[in-house]
Amino acid sequence: MSDGTSGPLVLVGGGKMGGAMLAGWLDQGMAPGDVHVVEPWAERAEELSALGVSVVADGGELADDLAPGTVVFAVKPQQMDDVAPGYARFAAPGCVFLSIAAGKTIGYFENLLGAKAGIVRAMPNTPAAVGRGITVACANGPVNADQRKRCDGLLAAVGEVAWVDDEAPIDAVTALSGGGPAYVFLLVEVMAEAGVAAGLDADLAMRLARTTVSGAGELLRQAAEPAATLRENVTSPGGTTAEALKVLRAADAWPALMTRAIAEATRRSRELAG
């Protein structure tokens, strides 16, 4: 990855998600000297400094003549009111602001940074920590093609990227892929519990559930067939899996529960954004 003439990058927040993104950028060839990280936690700041990037505890410590090409907000949403306004000084045609804070709309950032600020709102998920995330992004009008391409490259360092033309779908994205890893982890938990109830040792049940879910996920990632075909391939007519699927696919079971769960998460995302 090369910054070209786009200017240095400022990463605000070097926690789990910000740190994962930074690692991806450096792995893909971004020069550490082009990165300025704002991280107030001293222990974490020391870890990041070891990567060769410049680290300061507060955005106010960034040089007055710094002209970043991109400012990435990777702090918790509840911290954004205090953090974001300090970066309005960088709002210029040459700079794009990329936010991965859940629930913070483009309009929110325009109010803090100025209506002419180029803003990309992105919703990644936690598998980004292992380079298997997926992010959905949306840009406002001032973001030009080169800036969008750069943001796409930054996000692609930790997984797949999809773009939408407006923010309307972002709440559903938050519900589906943002919260999705938690649903999968819950699946592992309940599968293991069911295995114990069926007579398995607890450790073996958890090992079976965890490895089965992660293995099935990798099979799904590599397969060209749709998920439905993979499911059918495992399901012999009249067999054990077919019996289990009768229960899971009942009218009041998985399909209905997941629809309700995604709807509730979408509703809550809209509330938080409002």
Secondary structure, DSSP 8 states (H G I E B T S, - for coil): ---TTS--EEEE--SHHHHHHHHHHHHTT--GGGEEEE---HHHHHHHHTTT-EEESSGGGS-TT---SEEEE-S-GGGHHHHGGGGGGG-STT-EEEE--TT--HHHHHHHH-TTSEEEEEE--GGGGGT-EEEEEEE-TT--HHHHHHHHHHHHTTEEEEE-SSSTTHHHHIIIIISHHHHHHHHHHHHHHHHHHTT--HHHHHHHHHHHHHHHHHHHHH-SS-HHHHHHHH--TTSHHHHHHHHHTSTTSHHHHHHHHHHHHHHHHHHHH-
